[in-house]
Amino acid sequence: MKISFENIDQQNDPFQLFIDSIKNDETKRRYKNILNRFLKLIPNQIYQDIIEISPADRELNTLSSYFVKLAQKDPKHAQNIIVAYIKEDKKLVESGQLNPNTLPNHVKPIRALLDANSVPIHWKSLHKLYPRPKNTEDRAYTREELQRMVEGSPDITDKLIIQLFSSGGFRVEAWDYFTWQDVIFFKNQDGTFKGAALLVYRGDPESYWTFITPEACRTLEHYREVWKSQIGRYPLPKEPLIRTVKFPVIRRLNSRGVRKRILKIVKKIGLRPPLPSNKKRHDVPLDHGFRKYFNTMLRRAKVNYLDKEDMMGHSVGLEKHYERYQEEDFERFPEYQKAISFLTISDEERLRLENKEKQEKLSQLDNNSVQLEELRKELHETRRDALTWISEAINDPEKFYAISKALHRKLKDKK
């Protein structure tokens, strides 16, 4: 293996370093668009004044390289350019044209570009310029809306997306990672599904485990059978969990494809009508509404807060560094089980689960009653034996001593 000068030159390309630093395709697409908007606001005269050369064209890769050169030569001037950009965005916030929570997202691609090229900028001072964030008015999907989405799903793929999304609570980017080996099913003794563990972001430092409901497990198993009927075999462990049907070969249905399918369904059932002129956002975020639903249902089920945050991939203090559980043992699943009936979309399925839980509780109560009755009988017999022995031995010290030892030994054995 040899390292050539061509490889070194390519690795030192500022724009390529920026691209390589972003792992997710959707994030990469979004960052490129925002960065392009920022860089095109910078006039060529600034480059001429600072680095004494102007960009040959206004393409994104060219402008990225020139801005990095400027920042490397004069970091303070680069920081002032970013300050001016933030102040212009703040004017949009003040006029109501931009959500204050969105402004930091306009700066993240700039930071990604400069961090990838080792340019030191005092970001903390820039963050202090951000406007005060406001509480979002977004809400989660309701169960009734999810039911309508399932009913309006044209095929099993859409139904599966809705059930996995709402019962797993992961971000939309996770669809770019899922494979069949990321699902581990849990079953009851009778072979029915108890639920399943789902690995989010396999191979990424931010990977974590969440869970899905028995309802989603059954749909996933049905989807697996459909896969076999169409392909002629079951999916392999490393193949994508959901495939697109646009190509004759097996290709992943990525996050963009998932969003398009969801958008089509919500429009079909009237959940996303055109926005009025005085409104810029819909009440429910297209994909994040599922995650909000997951969070809401786990809170209603009184799932342990730290377990809930872990199942959503959130880092809470030192919790990620000092794991309370062994992830591979799925010890958080009992906490998730508290929320299964809350997360189940179908009314019929939810009633079935609730009836099964009630039957199990009644059965447990019956078992406890039987055990209590047996204990009461044993206690009565022990008390009767003790009274008999005492009456027989009260006038015979040696016999009393022998019986007391035997009684003591019997009580000890009971324990």
N, C-alpha and C positions, 0 to 999 in steps of 0.2 A: 504494500500500500504506500502511495506517495502523495504528498500534498503539493499541488501545482500552484503557480502564481495566479492562474485563472480562478482557482477555488478561493484563494485568499481575497482576491479583488471582489468576487461575488459575495463572500461573507461580510466584507466591509461596506457593502452597499447599504446606506441608511434605510432606504425604503424596504429592502428585503429583510433586514434585521427586524424592522417593525412588523412585517407580515409574519415572520417566523415566530415572533413572541406571542402571537395570538393563536390559541389552539382551536377555538370553536369557529366554524365556518360562518354562522349567522352573526356572531360578534365581529368577526373579521369584515364582513360585508358592511355592517353598520358603522364600524370605526373608520373604514375607508371613505365612506360618504361624508361623515362629519369632519374628518381631517381635511378632505378636499375642499369643503366649504370654508374652513378656517384659513387654509393656505392661500386660497384665491382672493382673500380679503387683503393680503399683504402686497402692496405695490412693489414693482421691480426696483424703484428708486431706493427703497430701504436696503435691499441687497447690494446695490451699487455703492451706497454710502458706507456700509459696514464691511463687506468682504470684497468690494471693488470689482464685482462681476454680477451680471444679471442672468437670470434663468434663460436658457435657450428657447424654452416653450413653457406652456402653462399646464403641462401634464402632471398628474399627482406624484408620480415617482420622481420627476425632476424637481418639483417644488419641495418635496420632502427632503431631498438631498441638500438643496440650497438652504433650507431653514435649519437643518442640523449643522451645516457649516457655519451659519451665522451664530447659532447658539453655542457652538464649541469655541468660537472666537470671542464672543461677547455674551456670556450667559445672562448678564444683567439686562442687556437690551432685549434679548429674547423674552425674558420675564416681563418686561414692560409691554411687549407686544401682546402677551397673553393677558396681562392686566387690562389693556385697552379692549381686548376681545370680551373679557368677562363683563366689563362695564357696559359694553354695547348690549350684551345679553340681558343685563340687569334692567336696562331701559325697556326691553321687551316684556320683562316680568312686571315692571311697574305699570305698563300700559295694558296688562292683562293678556298679551299675545303669547306669553310663554309661562308654563308652570314652573315655579321656583324649584321644584323637585327635579326638573329636567335639566336645569343648567349645569350641574356637576357632570352629567353625562356628555356634555359638549366639550368638557375639558379632558376627560379620560383618554380619548385617542391621542391628544397632544402629549400627554404625559407618557403614554405607551411608546410613542415615537422617540421621545427624548430619553426615556429610561432604557430603551433597547439600544441606544447609542451612547450610553454612559455620560449623558450631559447633566451636570448638577444644577438643579433648580430648587429654590426654597418653596416647596409646594404648600407648606403649612401657612405661610403668609398669604398665599393665593386663596386658600380655602376660607380664610377669614373674610374675603370679599364676597363670598356667596350670600345670597339673600336667605332670610330665615325660611326653612322648609315649612310647608303647611301639611296638615293632615289630609290625606287623600279622601275623596268622596266615593272612591270606587267601592264596590261591594262584591261579595262572592255570588256565584250562581246559587240558586235555590234548588232544593231537591225536585220540585215540580218542573223547573226549567230543564234540569238534567233528564228527567223522565220524558219530556217533550223532545229533547235532542235525541235520545235513544230511539224513541218511536219514529222520529223523522230521519233516522239513519238509513241511507239507501242500501248499505250492505254491512256485513259483519265487521269489516275493517273499521268503519266509523264508530260502531257500537263499542268495539274493543278499545279504541282510542279514548272515548269518553269515560269508560269504566276504569281503565288503567290510570288516566290522568287524575280523575277525582278521588280514587282510592289510594293512590301513591303519593300525591302531593308534590311531585317533582317539578322542576322548571322545564320550559319548553325545549331548551337546548339539550336536555337529556335524551331526546329522541334520536340525536345524532350518535349515540353510543350503544343503545340497548342491543344485546344479542340474546339468543336462547339460553346461553349458559349463565346469564344474569338472573334467571328465575329459578328459585328453589321452592318446590311445592311442599306444603305440610298437609297431611291427611289424617282423618279420624280412623278408628279401628274398622269401621264399616266401609272404608274406601272413599268416603265423601271428602271434599276439600275443606280443610280447616282455614286455609289462607295460603299465602306464599310470601317469601322474602324476595326483594327486588334490589339488585345492585345498581346504583346510579353513578354514572361517570367512571366506568371501569378503566383502570390504568391511569387515571388522573389523580393528582395529590388530594383533590377535593372529593374523592369518591366516598360514598356512604351507603348504608342499607336503609331501605324503607320497606313497607309491606303492602300487599294488595288483598282485597276481600275475596271470599269464596265465590261471590258473584262474578268478579273479574277473572278468577281462575277458570271457571267453567266456560266463559266466553273464549278465553285464551286456548283452552283445550279444544274447543270447537273450531277455532281458527286454525289450529295445528292440523286437524283432520281435513279442513278445506285446503290447506297448503298441500297435503299429500294427494288429494284428489286432483289438484291442478298441476303439480310438479311431478307426481309419481313416486314421491318419497317424503319422509318426514324431514323437517328442517334440521340442519347440523348445528352443533352447539355454538359455533362461531359465526353463524349466519345471522343477518339482522332479524330482530324480533318481528318487525312488520315490514313487508316488502311493498314496493310500488308495482302496479300492474301495467305501467306504461311501457315497460321494456320486456323483451322475451327472456332476458337473463335476470337472475336474482339481484335486485338493487334495493338499497334501503329507502324506505319512505322517511325522508329527513324532516327536520323541524319545520322547514318552510312548507313542505308538502302537508304536514299535519295541520299547520295553521290554515292553509287553503281549504282543507277538508272541513275544519271546524267552522270557518267563516261561511262556507256554503250552507252548512246545516243551520247555523243560527239565523242566517238571512231567510232560509226556507221557512222556519217556524216563527218568524217575525220578531226575533230577539235583538236584531241589530238594524233598526230602520235608519234612514238618512238623518243625520244630525241637523237640528235647527241652527239658524245662523248665529244665535247667541251661545251655542254650546260647542266645545271642541273635543270632548271625549265622551265615550259611551259609559253608561253606569257600571257595566261589568267589563273588565279587561278580557279580551278574547281568549288568551291562554292562561293568564295569571288568575282568572276567576276560578279555575279548578283548584289551584293551590290555596286560594283564600277559603274555598269550600272545605278543603282538607283540614286547614288550620282551625276553622270554626267548629267543625264536627269533633275534632279531637279535644277542643276546649270544653265543648258541651258534654262530652263523655268523661270529663275530669281525668284525662290522661295526664300522668306526671309531666310537669312542665319541661324538665330537662330531656326526658324521653321524646316528647313532642318536638322539641327543637332539633334533637339529633335526627329524628325521622324526616325533618325538613332540610337537613344538611346545614343547619345553622351552627356556628361555633359560639358556645356560651362560656365566656371566661376561660378557665383552664380545662374545661370538660373534655375537649378533644385531645388534650395532652395526657390527661390522667383518666383513661377510660374506666368507667365503673363496671362495664360489662365486657365479656368476650364477644366481639361481633359475630364470630363464626358459630357461636352457640345460639344466636338469635334470642337472647334473654329478654329483649325488649318486646317480643311478640305478645306476651300476656298483657302488656299495657295496651298494645294496639288492638287486641281482641275486645277491649272495653268499647272501642269505637266502631266495631264492624257493623253493628245494626244501624248506627248513625250514618255510616258511609255507604251503605247499600242503597242503591237507587230504586230498584223495583219494590213497590209496596208488597206484592205477593211474597217476594223473597225475604223481605224484612220481617213480615209476619211469621213466616216459616222459621226464621232464625230465633225470633222472640219466643215462639211456642216451644222450640227445641230447648232453649235456655230454661224456660219455666219447668219443662218436664225433667230436665237434669237436676234442677234445684229441688223439685218434689221428690225425685228419686233419692237425692242425697239426704233430704229430711227423713224419708222412710228408713233409710239405712241407719241414720242417727237414732231414730226412735227404737229400732230393733236392738241396736247396740246398747242404748240406755236401759231398755227393759232387761236385757241379759245381765247387765251390770247390777241392776237392782236385785235380780234374783240371786246372783252370787253373793251380794252383800247381805241379803236376808239369810241365806244358808250359813254364811260365815258367822253371823250374829247368833243364829240358833245353835250352831255347833259350840260356839264359845260359851253360851249360857249352860248348855248341857254339861260340858266339861267342868265348868266351875262348880256346878251343883254336885257333881260326882266327887270332886277332889277337895271340896271345902273342908272336910274332916280328915283328909289324908295328905299331909305335907309333901311326902315323896311323890305321890301321884300328881299333886298340884304343880310341883316343880317340872315334872316330865311333860304334863299337858301344856303348861305355859310356854315351854321351849318349842313344842310342836306347833302351837298356835302362832308363835312368833315367826317360825320358819314358813308357815303357810301364808301369812300376811306378806312376808318378804317375797315369796314366789308370785303373789298376786301383782306386786309392783313390777 
